[in-house]
Amino acid sequence: MRLDKRLIATLMMILAGNAVAFTPSAAQINQLKNLPKAQQEALARQYGVDLDSMMGGGTSASPVQQAPVLAPISNSAPQPQTDNNTAKENSTTKTPLFGYDVLNGGDMGFTVVDDLPVPLDYQVGPGDVINLQMFGKSSQNASLTIDRDGTINLPELGPLAVSGQNFEQLRQQIINVIKQKVIGVDVSVTMGAMRTMQVYIVGEATQPGAYNVNGLTTITQALLASGGVKQSGSLRHIQLKRKGKVVTEFDLYDLLINGDTSKDVRLSSGDTLFIPMRNNRITIEGQVARPATYELKDDASLNTLLATAGGAKPQAFLSKVNVRRTNAKGVQQITLDLSTAAGRRFTLEDGDEIRLDSVASSLKNAIAVRGEVARQGALSFTPGMRVRDAIGSIDNGLKQSADVNYALLVREINQNQHIEVYQFSLLEALTNPTSLDNLVLQEKDQIFVFDNGLAQGYWFGSYANSKAKGEQGGTSKEREVLDAQTGAIVVQAEATELDVAGINQVSNAAELRKASRESLLEPILDRLKEQASFSRPAQLIEISGAVKFPGTYPLVKNVKVSSLLAAAGGLAENAYLNSAELSRRVATSGDPALDRVNFSLNDAISGKYPIQLGPMDHLIIKTQPGWQEGMIVELQGEFIFPGRYTFQRGETLKDVIERAGGFTEFAYPDGAVLSRERLKRQEAERLKYINAQLKQEISNMSLRRQGSTSSTDPAQAIAIVDQLDQAEPVGRLVIDLNRAMAGNQQANLMLEKGDKLFVPALNPVVSIVGEVQFTSHHTFDPALTVDDYILSAGGTKRQADTDRVYIVKANGSVEMPNNSFWFSRQYDPLAPGDTVIVPINTDYLDGLSTLSTATQILYQIGVAWSAIKD
């Protein structure tokens, strides 16, 4: 049932009857009775009225509904108001207003507190309900309401004046009276429903107005439940007025900062909470415990504000505190020293903005150690301190990966924070205290220790291998695997996860070492570049060539070729000691020139031929002529001694096969597979090119099909594209191993780095693949022709291109048809290990020109793998 507007007005008048006497008419009460019971009870609870007494069904002894903590007089609660100027001010700053968010708890006027404990000092008054229980000689329960004249009617004893007493006094009085007049009776007195009284909350309240509250409501409860204080209101001068006089002035800061509730008194009927305008707003930011905008009392000092804000943080710079003051004279900037009494006594004014900055981040009386040390970071500096004092010993102060032959000391040399770099040997500094490498340190020095690049790769590899052996009891599980590089089947130990991790770590060791050294050097190089000028070039030097860590390094004091080589990790094994080259810029009146100096590296290292190094020089360490790494060929299959063989440039297939003892009696040299890295890279690029070209043709064909009635579906072409994406290049080179072993110069190829040669056992099988009914393998029969083998595979499919059938020989060569000679029994082109290819008819797919090439590549790759597997 919908609530009539007249009934709303009636209920508002009933509620207003708490202040002005009003008696509802019978028609109005009847209209209320027509509402559902749930709505009647909800309205009664909302407006703090006794539903039973209004409906005529209540008695003086019936329980009374507990009054809410806070109930607004008006039906429609006003929306929270915000001062426009204050909102505009808060939108321009991120500093919060202190304390207002604590009171912003929303309207809590409908929170019932039936079980709230009643303190003994609660002052009773008209409207309070006293629960009385007598037991013993006679038993009786009663709920007694204090009348307007301050009396209660005791059953069978008459009226008793209780007004003005607290609950403890009332309880003791009732017990004494009953025990005096009734013999043999024990009495229990408890508090029932508390009275409802009207108070006013006015001023800068979020929801000002008249409220019905219970007798236990305090100042803070009323503020919280009424929505809090507007940001324009004062939190420090909230006044409680009673009969026109200020009873107490409540400072909310005492509660929020100190937890003091001594002035949070209970309200009485007719009290008024008045919230005046805020006197001032003072903002403090920066290095304080609680940065915010505060309201201070008159003549507050900066020291008082700091205490209110929780005090300054340890990193606050108190010697220079900035105060920005805005008044009728304009904007003023004031700098104070809070380390003095005068600075702390500085009187603040409305609108002041105070900022405490932090102290400088640079460490005082300290040095720093970085890199491959056991404990990196800042250390306390003492005069006379040396490198050994900062690092300790090699065993306890350095990591196992530390480079003991190269370390740097970075030192600031002037107020511009320019640096200079010193190079020293950690080995000498830590083992020989009197060595010149044990440098004397100064305040703010930084020591950099670099990675030697040896421990990481070796540890991972050796650990993986030892773990694998330990877990498998010294034996490894063997299996046949297909070499991804050559397609050859090899028998090897099954790799564990640790093996793979070790191999990957060792293979990437050079990159990891270089990255580790470069990352530690980067901030030093950047500083040296920043402090460079026209008259003083950047103190950098570059080294490249046959060294372990080529790159750019700081130009240190008294640099020598030997010290620069130590910075680069030393010479590589392929370094050429008889000659090196130094390139340097030469300043001229015209265009800059480049000067080159060639010298013996042996003489420069030994000191026979000293070389003066300067900024931006470039030292090139040459490689030994003819030096090549990884000159290894791998022989697999039917060799007397298969394995990996080192060779030198100029050696041929015949040479390495003879070193391996030749072929076994089961070898089939006509089916040999030679995989070459260079060809594999070319094949990979070819596959990418064919893939892209085929995708383009499929797209063009799809566009053509939109304007035609062709029913051709390019799904088969798309499937071939997917196969090209997954195909791995083999890099197979067609060879005639028999001719090579016979000494034919053209067939006896020169070996290249990374070559892998696989010679299979004789396998008398002919394979038929492609567009046939059933891809199959058949025993070689010299009496059968190509046509016979195709028929044995079920014949060709409808989309087969029978005019372009071709054969992939066992050695990888391809024989393309130029007539139908091989279908004649007078000619026998097949041999063991050959594969007959029946390609797809590309005209069947609207003439994709690239598809023929793509299918041929795929079939040839498949045949190479198939020949190896068989």
Stockholm file with secondary structure:
# STOCKHOLM 1.0

chainA/1-870         MRLDKRLIATLMMILAGNAVAFTPSAAQINQLKNLPKAQQEALARQYGVDLDSMMGGGTSASPVQQAPVLAPISNSAPQPQTDNNTAKENSTTKTPLFGYDVLNGGDMGFTVVDDLPVPLDYQVGPGDVINLQMFGKSSQNASLTIDRDGTINLPELGPLAVSGQNFEQLRQQIINVIKQKVIGVDVSVTMGAMRTMQVYIVGEATQPGAYNVNGLTTITQALLASGGVKQSGSLRHIQLKRKGKVVTEFDLYDLLINGDTSKDVRLSSGDTLFIPMRNNRITIEGQVARPATYELKDDASLNTLLATAGGAKPQAFLSKVNVRRTNAKGVQQITLDLSTAAGRRFTLEDGDEIRLDSVASSLKNAIAVRGEVARQGALSFTPGMRVRDAIGSIDNGLKQSADVNYALLVREINQNQHIEVYQFSLLEALTNPTSLDNLVLQEKDQIFVFDNGLAQGYWFGSYANSKAKGEQGGTSKEREVLDAQTGAIVVQAEATELDVAGINQVSNAAELRKASRESLLEPILDRLKEQASFSRPAQLIEISGAVKFPGTYPLVKNVKVSSLLAAAGGLAENAYLNSAELSRRVATSGDPALDRVNFSLNDAISGKYPIQLGPMDHLIIKTQPGWQEGMIVELQGEFIFPGRYTFQRGETLKDVIERAGGFTEFAYPDGAVLSRERLKRQEAERLKYINAQLKQEISNMSLRRQGSTSSTDPAQAIAIVDQLDQAEPVGRLVIDLNRAMAGNQQANLMLEKGDKLFVPALNPVVSIVGEVQFTSHHTFDPALTVDDYILSAGGTKRQADTDRVYIVKANGSVEMPNNSFWFSRQYDPLAPGDTVIVPINTDYLDGLSTLSTATQILYQIGVAWSAIKD
#=GR chainA/1-870 SS CCCCHHHHHHHHHHHHTTTSCCCCCHHHHHHHHTSCHHHHHHHHHHHTCCHHHHHTCCCTTSCCCCCBSEEESSSSCCCCCCCHHHHHHHHTCCCCBTTHHHHCCCBCTTCBCTTCCCCTTCBCCTTCEEEEEEEESSCEEEEEECCTTSEEEETTTEEEECTTCBHHHHHHHHHHHHHHHSTTEEEEEEECSCCEEEEEEEESBSSCEEEEEETTCBHHHHHHHBTCBCTTBCSSCEEEEETTEEEEEECHHHHHHHCCCTTCCBCCTTCEEEECBCCCCEEEEESBSSCEEECCCTTCBHHHHHHHTTCBCTTBCTTSEEEEEEETTEEEEEEECTTSHHHHTCBCCTTCEEEECBCCSSCSSEEEEEESBSSCEEEECCTTCBHHHHHCCHHHHBCTTEEEEEEEEEEECSTTCCEEEEEECHHHHHHCTTSTTSCBCCTTCEEEEEECSSHHHHHHHHHHHHHHHHHTTTCCCEEEEECTTTCCEEEEECCCHHHHHHHHHHHTHHHHHHHHHHHHHHHHHHHHHHTCCSSSCCCEEEEEESBSSCEEEECCTTCCHHHHHHHTTSBCTTEEEEEEEEEEEECCSSSCEEEEEEECHHHHHHTSSCCCCCTTCEEEEEECTTCCSCCEEEEEESBSSCEEEECCTTCBHHHHHHHTTCBCTTBCGGGCEEECHHHHHHHHHHHHHHHHHHHHHHHHHHHHHHTSCCCCCTHHHHHHHHHHHHCCCCCEECCCHHHHHTTCTTTSCBCCTTCEEEECBCCCEEEEEESBSSCEEEECCTTCCHHHHHHHTTCBCTTBCGGGCEEECTTSCEECCSSSGGGSTTCCCCCTTCEEEECBCGGGGTCCHHHHHHHHHHHHHHHHHHHHHC
#=GC SS_cons         CCCCHHHHHHHHHHHHTTTSCCCCCHHHHHHHHTSCHHHHHHHHHHHTCCHHHHHTCCCTTSCCCCCBSEEESSSSCCCCCCCHHHHHHHHTCCCCBTTHHHHCCCBCTTCBCTTCCCCTTCBCCTTCEEEEEEEESSCEEEEEECCTTSEEEETTTEEEECTTCBHHHHHHHHHHHHHHHSTTEEEEEEECSCCEEEEEEEESBSSCEEEEEETTCBHHHHHHHBTCBCTTBCSSCEEEEETTEEEEEECHHHHHHHCCCTTCCBCCTTCEEEECBCCCCEEEEESBSSCEEECCCTTCBHHHHHHHTTCBCTTBCTTSEEEEEEETTEEEEEEECTTSHHHHTCBCCTTCEEEECBCCSSCSSEEEEEESBSSCEEEECCTTCBHHHHHCCHHHHBCTTEEEEEEEEEEECSTTCCEEEEEECHHHHHHCTTSTTSCBCCTTCEEEEEECSSHHHHHHHHHHHHHHHHHTTTCCCEEEEECTTTCCEEEEECCCHHHHHHHHHHHTHHHHHHHHHHHHHHHHHHHHHHTCCSSSCCCEEEEEESBSSCEEEECCTTCCHHHHHHHTTSBCTTEEEEEEEEEEEECCSSSCEEEEEEECHHHHHHTSSCCCCCTTCEEEEEECTTCCSCCEEEEEESBSSCEEEECCTTCBHHHHHHHTTCBCTTBCGGGCEEECHHHHHHHHHHHHHHHHHHHHHHHHHHHHHHTSCCCCCTHHHHHHHHHHHHCCCCCEECCCHHHHHTTCTTTSCBCCTTCEEEECBCCCEEEEEESBSSCEEEECCTTCCHHHHHHHTTCBCTTBCGGGCEEECTTSCEECCSSSGGGSTTCCCCCTTCEEEECBCGGGGTCCHHHHHHHHHHHHHHHHHHHHHC
//
